[in-house]
């Protein structure tokens, strides 16, 4: 019987970029870092944030707020930020903490 491969739940290209940059920098990402990657690689910041959210929901990455408290990410939170469509600067201000791979 042939084993079936499951499709990734998030954008693998963005995921690879983020893991590679994390390995290079050896520190968590700020929103400024993420905006820089979006500009440098011609990727929408919303796509990067969606990928991080999905990786966070499934335990591959984590987000800590500006007080250093890890925040629980879930699909309801992801849906809430996309409820009005494309993300704007004001939407991104809510994520002034740090993103990094989970240990």
C-alpha positions in Angstrom: 0.0 0.0 0.0 1.4 3.4 -1.0 1.6 6.0 1.8 -0.4 9.2 1.1 1.5 12.5 1.6 -0.6 15.2 3.2 -0.4 18.7 1.7 1.1 21.3 4.0 -1.4 23.5 5.8 0.7 26.7 5.1 2.8 28.2 2.3 5.9 26.0 2.2 7.9 28.7 0.3 7.2 31.3 3.0 7.8 28.7 5.7 11.2 27.9 4.2 12.1 31.5 3.9 11.2 32.1 7.6 13.2 29.1 8.8 16.2 30.1 6.8 16.2 33.7 8.0 15.7 32.5 11.6 18.8 30.2 11.3 20.7 33.1 9.8 19.8 35.7 12.4 19.4 33.4 15.5 16.8 35.6 17.0 13.0 36.0 16.9 11.3 38.1 14.2 9.7 41.5 14.8 7.0 42.9 12.6 9.7 45.2 11.1 11.7 42.1 10.1 8.6 40.5 8.5 7.8 43.7 6.6 11.3 43.7 5.3 11.0 40.1 4.1 7.7 41.0 2.4 9.3 43.9 0.5 12.5 42.1 -0.3 10.8 38.9 -1.7 7.7 40.6 -3.2 5.4 38.7 -0.9 2.3 40.2 0.8 2.8 40.7 4.5 -0.6 39.2 5.0 0.6 35.9 3.4 3.6 35.9 5.7 1.4 36.5 8.8 -1.1 33.9 7.7 1.7 31.3 7.3 3.1 32.2 10.8 -0.4 32.0 12.3 -1.0 28.5 10.8 2.4 27.3 11.9 1.6 28.7 15.3 -1.8 27.0 15.4 -0.2 23.7 14.7 2.7 24.1 17.1 5.6 24.8 14.7 6.1 28.4 15.7 5.1 30.7 18.6 4.2 34.3 19.1 5.0 36.2 22.3 3.5 39.7 22.9 5.5 42.7 23.8 5.4 41.7 27.5 7.0 38.3 26.7 3.9 36.3 27.2 3.3 33.5 24.7 -0.1 34.0 23.0 -2.4 31.1 22.0 -3.1 31.3 18.3 -6.2 29.7 16.8 -8.2 29.7 13.7 -10.8 32.2 15.1 -8.0 34.7 15.7 -6.8 34.2 12.2 -10.2 34.6 10.7 -10.8 37.7 12.8 -7.8 39.5 11.3 -9.0 38.7 7.8 -12.6 39.5 8.4 -12.3 42.8 6.6 -10.1 41.7 3.8 -6.4 42.7 3.2 -4.4 43.7 6.3 -3.5 47.3 6.9 -0.8 48.9 9.0 -3.2 49.3 12.0 -3.9 45.5 11.8 -0.2 44.8 12.0 0.3 47.0 15.1 -1.6 44.3 17.1 1.4 42.0 16.5 4.2 44.1 18.0 5.7 41.0 19.8 8.1 38.3 18.5 7.7 35.3 16.3 10.1 32.3 16.5 10.0 28.5 16.0 8.6 26.5 18.9 11.1 24.4 20.7 
